[in-house]
Every structure is written in structure tokens, then in C-alpha cells.
Amino acid sequence: MKISELVRSNIKTLKPYSSARDEFSGTEGVFLDANENPFGELNRYPDPYQNKLKQIFGEIRELPVNQLFVGNGSDEVIDVLFRTFCEPGKDKAVTFSPTYGMYQVSADINNIELMNIPLTDSFEIDLDVFKNSIDSDVKLVFLCSPNNPTGNAVSNDTIRAILDSFNGIVTVDEAYADFNSGDSAIELINEYPNLIVSQTMSKAWGLAAARVGFAITSEEVISYMNKIKPPYNVSALNQKAAIEALKDKEGFDQRLKTILEEKENLRAALSNLTKVSKIYPSDTNFLLVEFEDANRTYDELVDRKVIVRNRNAYVKNCIRITVGSQEENEILINALKELEA
Ligand SMILES: Cc1ncc(COP(=O)(O)O)c(C=O)c1O
């Protein structure tokens, strides 16, 4: 399969915007090329290709810079992929439901039909259903691992089976990868040039406000994604925040450990409540919890200013609960205990 044959024809021929910083990338000199203001601290445009950030992230993930793309959050990665590979009003994409809502929103914005293939009752991908559902208009598959809101990871064997049975682009959204002790699909990147793994600094790295996400894929796919992204898609402040966070490996490990311990404490406390009928396994920083009556519990929690995510419309009577600090989790548990009384 040739990547160039999967790219939209207008993107293949697109002449991307060439920024002043594309033409000269040195750091020393008198810069009178970008109509910037000579005064101030944030007066210069940021590095359009976020090289320093990619370097550090690449060292952590053991990947070269030219296999990395930085997005304004991984939501931008999702959008750029639709715009690179799917012809509006013609091509289709596939996802496995229930899953993260932005695939649908991004598909709708780009006028792409998104086929939602249901996961099995145990939230697994049914490969036969997938194979029977795809046709030649399907250009893009999104699978989320570990999946939001179900919390379970997809094995690399399943991802491989999808890649081996489909001649298009496969994106594995690993927003929650750092919480998962299993394999990352990054391991398959060099075998499959049509595989894209997206990760984010919004979850385990604690930088949701900074809007930094990554795509990890073949150099060729990266080159097309770079053509499409806005030239300065990640601000200098956000690049700096991301670099600082990535350098603090010790702090990261400590916070990750705490969140994972708190997840087990939360699971134990929830399992003692009579209104809780099931807690699903989780490879993430949230728990999908089945209540007797999720809508009612959700409303009662909101009344007590405890905000969780009601997923009843997608998984019957389920609420998705993010693992907070010890104090926040206690507030939640106490509120739920009050409701039992
Ligand atoms: C599966 C998944 N992907 C992507 C995102 C968005 O990540 P970002 O903040 O990097 O845009 C989320 C956020 O909740 C998510 O759950």
C-alpha cells in the first residue's frame, strides 16, 4: 500500500504556507522577516515544528524527531488526519463504539461519514464484524486504546489483525497509554507506515491546559500532516510547559504512582456501596461504574457539587469517574454514602 495513494489529491498537490521561520531557522541574527514587534518576551513566533519538544519526547519514547508531529492537543491530530486522508462528502471512517466523542464531532465537521461498529458486551473489537463492514470508501480507522469510556486496552495482536485486513490509515488513540502497563502500538510503527499512534500531555503528564498532543507515525505521513497544520499551532508558552514537564521524570513517576494507588482505593471504596452494581477493569485514570440508576445518582452528585460524567446513554446506568486526589475522592465517596443513607 502506498501512503501517497491514500492522501486526498488536493493535499498531495497543496503548496503549504511557508512561514518566515521556515525560510531561516537559525537563532542568531537580526530578525526583520516576520513583522514581529522588537520588544517584549513573547514577541517572536514559536518554532513551527517544535523541534526541542520533539527531541525530548523522542528521547523518552526512543523515536526520531522526523516520526513525530505535535498538535494543539491530540484533538488537533484527529482533525488533521480527517483533513489529510478523507475526501469530504465521499470517504468514510470507522470507529468502535462506545468511544471518545471527538471522532464523531471531527468527522461531522469534515463532512465524513463515520461508521460506529459496536464493541462486544465485554468491550472487545469483533474483527469479523469489522472486516464485513469496511468497503473501499473507508480511508481511516480510529481505535482508542485504552478506550474512553470503557477503560480497557486493545491488544497489539488485535491492532495487527486490523492493519493486516485493511488498506487504509489506522489511528490508535493512546491518550491514556501512560496509565496502561501493557504494550503500546508504538512498537508496530516501523512495520506499518499507515499506522498512527496519538498520545497526549493532557492526562498522565498533567498538562490539559497546555494543549499538547503527539502523532507518532512514518516520516511520510508526518510530512503530509505538516502541510496541513496551522504554521504556529503550538504556542511558545505551551511548548515550554511541555518541555519542563517532560524533563521532570521523577515528578511524573511519583504522580503516576499516586494516581494508580488512588484508583485502587477508589475502586475499593466504591465496591462497598450498595448502589454500585459493577466496576469495570481500567487501564486508565478513570473508572466506569454501573449504578442502580445512573441518571439519578448523577443529578444527586451534581446537587452536592461533585461532577462526574454520566455515560448512561452509551453504557446503561454507567458513570465515568476520574481518579482525583485523595481528598477529592473522599468527597465523592462521602457524597455517595450520604445518598445511601
Ligand atoms: C481518548 C481521548 N483522546 C483524546 C483526548 C483529547 O486529548 P487532548 O487534550 O490531547 O486534545 C481525550 C480527552 O479526554 C480522550 O479521552
The ligand as an ORCA input file, in Angstrom:
! r2SCAN-3c Opt
* xyz 0 1
  C      -9.357      9.081     24.046
  C      -9.049     10.523     24.065
  N      -8.335     11.059     23.088
  C      -8.025     12.366     23.068
  C      -8.453     13.195     24.085
  C      -8.135     14.652     23.983
  O      -6.854     14.871     24.310
  P      -6.164     16.294     24.152
  O      -6.370     17.020     25.428
  O      -4.740     15.944     23.875
  O      -6.813     17.002     22.980
  C      -9.187     12.689     25.144
  C      -9.651     13.564     26.219
  O     -10.442     13.260     27.047
  C      -9.501     11.322     25.138
  O     -10.225     10.756     26.112
*
